Amino acid sequence: MSAMGDADFVLVNGVVFQTEYSRVPDKYTVADDIVLEAKNGEDEIAFTRDEMEGAEDVGDGAYRLKSGALLRFLTGATIH
């Protein structure tokens, strides 16, 4: 799920969160390592490698996790 590496925001079940921390899983991460943390106001979410592993690409940049959560990774626009 390389799309999460450059994401400034993540849309989780229709709610936008600002990415605080992300790490694309690699051979050094284990199942309970946090690979994504994001925040929306006072609400914080975190996902482990185990939760993200096996995510189904449902098209248009969206992924369905085993839990049923729908994620879409977004980057901020740069205006020149």
NORLINUR-V827430 format. One record per helix or strand of 2 or more residues. SS is the DSSP state (H for helix, E for strand). FROM is the first residue (numbers start at 1). LEN is the number of residues. Records with the same first field share a line. If there is no record, write none. Layout:
SS = FROM-LEN ; FROM-LEN
This chain:
H = 2-5 ; 49-4
E = 9-4 ; 15-8 ; 34-7 ; 43-6 ; 56-4 ; 62-3 ; 70-5
